[in-house]
Amino acid sequence: MFPLNLFAGSSPGEEEETKPDSPLSLSLCKIETLSESHFFFFLFNPQSVVRNSRKMVVSPKIAPSMLSSDFANLAAEAKRMVDLGADWLHMDIMDGHFVPNLTIGAPVIESLRKHTSAYLDCHLMVTNPMDYVEQMGKAGASGFTFHVEVAKENWQELVSKIKSAGMRPGVALKPGTPVEEVYPLVEGETPVEMVLVMTVEPGFGGQKFMPSMMDKVRALRQKYPTLDIEVDGGLGPSTIEAAAEAGANCIVAGSSVFGAPEPGKVISLLRTSVEKAQPTT
């Protein structure tokens, strides 16, 4: 290792204090474990250390909505999305009661789990989410997001059961539900770990993005800087900037990904938009 004059450029006898968080002190911390070949790069480019050491407060998670996939080839579609860079696979469970549509349930999750180790981000649009916890946990669901509209009286018990079943709890709210209704669930003794802001009416894919919902995202991000905030509905290249700038970091996209000639480019664009918008530490 070459000798280093920490105070090069200062007058003889003057040893300027190096602040713990200064670029120089950060570069020195990194230099300790570097070979001589990297020594002068960091010595004369300390700003690179600062830039590379910064981390996003919350990481982007891009979750293609499997509701828009080819259900006859669900395992292959899941693999394709993961190979193209998806972080999560978003699974819509609808009971035909809370929403008019009827989609998949635990048997499909169980079957898909045999073919993928991906994070299965399950959004339960159901009237009685408590009835689904045990079966979804056994099926291999990774995340269990229920709707606040149907869990105002028993959400604490519900969150506890979700965690006990080995899943990550989240709460969703419909466009007409005030964002304040989820605050107690984020701040509770056993809190949810994600809030899903619906940017369309739940129940069907292919709807138009509702930009007015970004006020909810902004309120959540301002109040909870490290919270995972998911948006679902009408997300794609033309709407991602609004969502990312508002503070969303978990992006559900269905038709804009599966309907694209090159889905991988769409996934990359969504991720880049979130990365650019997220603050760093």
Disulfide bonds with the S-S distance in Angstrom:
none
